[in-house]
Amino acid sequence: MGPGLTVVFAGTPEFSVPAFEAIAASHHRLVAVYTQPDRRSGRGLRLEESPVKKAARERGLPVEQPATLKDPAAIERLAAYRADVMVVVAYGLLLPQAVLDLPRLGCINIHASLLPRWRGAAPIQRALLAGDAETGVTIMRMEAGLDTGPMLSSRKIPIGPGETGGSLHDRLAALGAEMIVAALDSVESGSAMFQPQDEAGATYARKLSKAEALIDWAQPAEFLDRQVRAFDPWPVAETRLDGQQLRIWAAHPARAVTRAPPGTILSADGDGITVMCGREALVIERLQRPGRRVVSAREFLQSQPLTGRSLG
């Protein structure tokens, strides 16, 4: 084992933390952490530190939070760390070519898909929405294009039938953490082999929006099941009941025993709220009204009879 690489780490959300901790526990030397500026959130709009910043402060590491890396002063400060490599995991800021060129051995990215499939901001949710049977993590060297760089390694995992955006997020974050130290070891030893991506298989995972969360009951139940799971925990699939938001946290597809317009509630009992879709039906198991807690269908029906009504 060599003396280790000098590493600058760049990441922001919870997804980045396992990889950060894995590097911090390795023989490689973390010299600085880059994360996005603190954001105001919650009802009190208090400034909140990113999960990566909290983890870095616990280890006593320098934390840098530039609003942009296009500023010459920010680039100069990054250069002063004299990093061998920069590891980037869901950082959220664009790295201009001047930054990509700074580390001696380049910038390495952990991406939550099997590249070239699902390049972009929301690979976890897009894989679920598309009904992919598997996904994984790719470690790649960054270049100017969006997730287009050559690949160092990738590992596959199956997507389970009940997988949610949250559960898949956690599994892929842990997988990336398992892979990154071995990747840095190979870069250090000079044994790393980078392979170009196959452009013919490229797909784009565009950023999620709240507008996508609205359920279209004319869609097949199989798709709506994936929508509910993909958008848990954000932005959360939703519909309308008497014009008011109704968030759907858990559901499953079922055979429709009758024909009715999409959105019609076919039955509502302790087993769930069965809603007609464009093809087959969706059984809602857990749901939430605005400002209320998430409840089971049984709890919801105690105060809100629904049979014969419509959603949407």
Protein Blocks (a to p, Z undefined) as FASTA:
>chain_A
ZZbpadddddfblmlmmmmmmmmmmmbdcfbdcddddddedjkopacddfklmmmmmnop
acdddfbfkbmklmmmmmmnopabdcdehkopacdfklmmmpmnbpaddddbddfehiaj
klmlmmmmnopabdcdddddddfbehkaccfbdcdddddfkbcfklmmmmmmmmmmmmmm
mmmmmmmnopaccddddfklgccdddddfklmpccfkbcfklmmmmmmmmpcbgbiadde
ehiacddfbdcddddfbdcdehiafbdcfkbccdddfbocdddfbdcdehiacddfklmm
mmocfehpaeZZ
